[in-house]
Amino acid sequence: MIPAVLTVYLDLLDSSGSRIKSPGVFRMELFTYVPRSSLPMGRRITAWDDVNLYQYADNNQYWQDHLRAYKFDLQLNFFPQKGQTYILQATCTTPSGRHLIDTSRITYMK
C-alpha cells in the first residue's frame, strides 16, 4: 500500500510582505483539530524530522523558484479519513534564532 503524502508549500515574507528565500531550520507538526474550541489545536499526531536548509544545495532542493516558496513532501504514518480536519503547524528557526510559527487548518477531501 502506498503511504499517504502531505505536500506543504511554505513561504517566508520579508518586512514589506515580499516572498523570500532564506536559510533556516524548518519543523512541521500535525495535530488533531478540535472544532468549536478557542484552542482548536488538539493532540499532536505526528512530527517530521527537522529540515536544515542552511546549506545552499539543501535550500535549493526545497525551493520552488516559480512559486517563490518552499515545497515539502511529508509522508504520513496513517491514512486520513475523508472529511477529517487537522492543524498543521510550521516553524522556521532563522539564523538569528527567531522562531517564525504559523498554523493552518487542512481538511482531507479525497
Rosetta silent file (secondary structure, phi, psi, omega in degrees, C-alpha in Angstrom):
SEQUENCE: MIPAVLTVYLDLLDSSGSRIKSPGVFRMELFTYVPRSSLPMGRRITAWDDVNLYQYADNNQYWQDHLRAYKFDLQLNFFPQKGQTYILQATCTTPSGRHLIDTSRITYMK
SCORE:     score description
SCORE:     0.000 S_00000001
   1 L     0.000  132.607 -179.093    0.000    0.000    0.000 S_00000001
   2 L   -76.235  127.602  179.417    1.367    3.419   -0.972 S_00000001
   3 L   -67.744  150.100  177.607    1.745    5.716    2.057 S_00000001
   4 L   -73.747  147.086 -179.786   -0.167    8.987    2.092 S_00000001
   5 E  -127.639  134.057  174.823    1.831   12.167    1.494 S_00000001
   6 E  -102.946  118.144  178.296    1.042   15.683    2.650 S_00000001
   7 E   -96.436  123.934 -176.620    2.512   18.300    0.305 S_00000001
   8 E  -117.219  129.123  172.114    3.197   21.605    2.040 S_00000001
   9 E  -108.437  124.804 -174.121    4.070   24.874    0.308 S_00000001
  10 E  -128.225  129.439  176.391    5.594   27.351    2.717 S_00000001
  11 L  -120.690  150.309  175.678    6.624   30.908    2.041 S_00000001
  12 E  -110.150  140.742 -178.915    8.554   33.397    4.130 S_00000001
  13 E  -115.499  139.476  174.441    7.789   37.096    3.916 S_00000001
  14 L   -82.427 -176.132 -174.738   10.155   39.991    4.489 S_00000001
  15 L   -65.393  -17.721  177.609    9.110   43.160    6.322 S_00000001
  16 L   -99.450    5.380  176.825    7.496   44.566    3.161 S_00000001
  17 L    87.670   11.158  178.404    5.474   41.396    2.522 S_00000001
  18 L   -89.572  142.259  178.558    7.599   40.022   -0.329 S_00000001
  19 E   -70.607  134.795 -177.709    8.326   36.298   -0.524 S_00000001
  20 E  -131.974  156.997  172.296   11.963   35.494    0.216 S_00000001
  21 L  -100.015  131.435 -176.580   14.375   32.566    0.188 S_00000001
  22 L  -150.248  146.262  172.721   16.264   32.259    3.450 S_00000001
  23 L   -67.008  155.547  178.858   18.347   29.746    5.350 S_00000001
  24 L   170.471  175.172  174.651   16.686   28.215    8.371 S_00000001
  25 E  -114.200  124.098 -175.158   15.583   25.060   10.101 S_00000001
  26 E  -107.306  135.316  177.996   12.014   24.022    9.297 S_00000001
  27 E  -128.201  133.552  177.628    9.805   21.856   11.512 S_00000001
  28 E  -120.420  136.260  178.132    6.361   20.525   10.593 S_00000001
  29 E  -136.991  143.983 -179.938    3.892   19.039   13.060 S_00000001
  30 E  -117.482  132.347 -176.595    0.364   17.725   12.540 S_00000001
  31 E  -124.425  158.291  171.523   -2.317   17.958   15.227 S_00000001
  32 E   -70.032  157.820  178.116   -5.911   16.875   15.593 S_00000001
  33 E  -105.258  130.617  178.590   -8.488   19.609   15.097 S_00000001
  34 L  -107.571  103.539 -177.763  -10.858   20.400   17.951 S_00000001
  35 L   -69.207  155.348  176.872  -13.990   22.056   16.487 S_00000001
  36 L    54.249   43.763 -178.806  -15.852   24.794   18.308 S_00000001
  37 L  -133.767  145.800  175.956  -12.946   25.471   20.638 S_00000001
  38 L   -72.115  -17.431  175.493  -10.942   28.583   21.415 S_00000001
  39 L  -122.918   82.712 -172.805   -7.889   26.278   21.231 S_00000001
  40 L   -73.503   -8.334 -179.574   -8.544   24.201   18.098 S_00000001
  41 E   -85.875  109.953 -178.874   -5.120   22.519   18.115 S_00000001
  42 E   -87.757 -143.591 -177.273   -5.596   19.152   19.811 S_00000001
  43 E   -72.081  150.314  178.979   -3.103   16.358   20.429 S_00000001
  44 E   -75.620  128.946  178.593   -0.078   16.005   18.212 S_00000001
  45 E   -88.398  -47.589 -178.171   -0.484   13.176   15.691 S_00000001
  46 E  -157.730  158.660  173.819    2.955   13.283   14.120 S_00000001
  47 E  -138.661  145.301  179.994    6.054   15.400   13.641 S_00000001
  48 L  -101.995  160.467  176.696    8.647   15.096   10.929 S_00000001
  49 L   -58.436  143.570  175.674   12.405   15.408   11.252 S_00000001
  50 L   -59.052  145.725  177.423   13.643   18.991   11.150 S_00000001
  51 E  -111.754  111.979 -178.185   14.820   20.118    7.717 S_00000001
  52 E   -90.167  114.020 -178.237   18.025   22.138    7.925 S_00000001
  53 L  -112.171   38.759  176.158   18.262   24.482    4.949 S_00000001
  54 L   -79.878  -29.050  179.160   21.428   26.340    5.877 S_00000001
  55 L   -82.684  138.544 -176.226   23.440   24.729    3.080 S_00000001
  56 H   -54.704  -47.491 -177.673   22.915   26.236   -0.369 S_00000001
  57 H   -64.044  -41.056  178.418   22.338   22.867   -2.110 S_00000001
  58 H   -64.828  -42.834 -179.812   19.831   21.734    0.532 S_00000001
  59 H   -61.101  -44.784  179.753   17.977   25.050    0.335 S_00000001
  60 H   -64.323  -30.168 -179.877   17.741   24.812   -3.455 S_00000001
  61 H   -61.204  -35.781 -177.155   16.368   21.266   -3.213 S_00000001
  62 H   -96.903  -18.584 -175.258   13.208   22.505   -1.467 S_00000001
  63 E   -76.959  130.316  175.787   12.900   25.954   -3.086 S_00000001
  64 E  -109.676   96.071 -171.865   10.371   26.326   -5.921 S_00000001
  65 L   -60.328  -39.270 -178.640   11.535   29.498   -7.657 S_00000001
  66 L   -65.863  -22.287  177.262    8.453   29.836   -9.883 S_00000001
  67 L   -99.243  -16.587 -173.110    6.272   29.854   -6.730 S_00000001
  68 L    57.092   46.038 -178.119    8.726   31.784   -4.543 S_00000001
  69 E  -153.028  163.735  174.860    8.044   29.178   -1.842 S_00000001
  70 E   -93.311  147.472  178.221    9.445   26.015   -0.303 S_00000001
  71 E  -121.473  127.422  178.253    7.879   22.637   -1.043 S_00000001
  72 E  -123.825  125.972  173.687    7.907   19.802    1.484 S_00000001
  73 E  -101.529  110.421 -173.611    6.510   16.324    0.759 S_00000001
  74 E  -107.906  116.837  179.910    5.717   14.832    4.152 S_00000001
  75 E   -74.374  130.500  178.116    4.980   11.120    4.382 S_00000001
  76 L   -88.167  148.667  177.033    2.110   10.342    6.749 S_00000001
  77 L  -100.079   20.343  177.069    2.247    7.389    9.111 S_00000001
  78 L  -155.107  166.922  176.651   -1.543    6.940    8.832 S_00000001
  79 L  -105.890  117.166 -178.674   -4.242    7.180    6.185 S_00000001
  80 L   -66.816  151.466  178.312   -6.511   10.211    6.666 S_00000001
  81 L   -95.023  144.940  179.836  -10.260    9.745    6.525 S_00000001
  82 L   -56.499  131.802  179.510  -12.407   11.705    4.075 S_00000001
  83 L    84.724   -5.406 -179.474  -13.644   14.924    5.669 S_00000001
  84 L   -73.304  137.358 -178.784  -11.171   14.734    8.563 S_00000001
  85 E  -111.775  142.638 -178.694   -9.679   18.094    9.591 S_00000001
  86 E  -134.271  167.434  171.952   -6.215   18.653   11.029 S_00000001
  87 E  -116.180  123.983  174.623   -3.998   21.523   12.129 S_00000001
  88 E  -101.971  128.136  176.015   -0.571   21.797   10.509 S_00000001
  89 E  -114.816  126.551  177.518    1.992   23.853   12.396 S_00000001
  90 E  -114.656  133.444  178.526    5.139   25.015   10.616 S_00000001
  91 E  -125.933  132.429  174.037    8.066   26.534   12.470 S_00000001
  92 E  -118.075  123.087  173.858   11.114   28.168   10.913 S_00000001
  93 E   -96.866  117.344 -174.822   14.106   28.916   13.114 S_00000001
  94 L   -80.962  167.475  177.065   16.013   31.758   11.466 S_00000001
  95 L   -57.739  -26.855  179.377   19.788   32.334   11.523 S_00000001
  96 L   -85.123   -0.860  178.276   19.229   34.940   14.261 S_00000001
  97 L    93.052   -0.434  177.823   17.422   32.364   16.438 S_00000001
  98 L   -72.075  146.154  176.256   13.908   33.718   15.935 S_00000001
  99 E  -107.374  113.426  176.097   11.072   31.192   15.709 S_00000001
 100 E   -97.848  120.658 -173.618    8.554   32.002   12.995 S_00000001
 101 E  -125.600  136.634  174.432    5.419   29.925   13.575 S_00000001
 102 E  -142.705  150.646  177.133    2.238   29.572   11.550 S_00000001
 103 E  -125.752  153.114  179.576   -0.659   27.163   11.661 S_00000001
 104 E  -143.594  136.889  176.242   -3.137   26.134    9.022 S_00000001
 105 E   -87.806  129.081  179.897   -6.340   24.124    9.201 S_00000001
 106 E  -128.809  144.837  179.016   -6.466   21.464    6.496 S_00000001
 107 E  -124.225  131.542  177.983   -9.217   19.021    5.543 S_00000001
 108 L   -80.209  120.744 -172.951   -8.710   15.797    3.641 S_00000001
 109 L  -111.652   -3.694 -173.344  -11.218   15.820    0.793 S_00000001
 110 L   -79.106    0.000    0.000  -10.338   12.820   -1.380 S_00000001
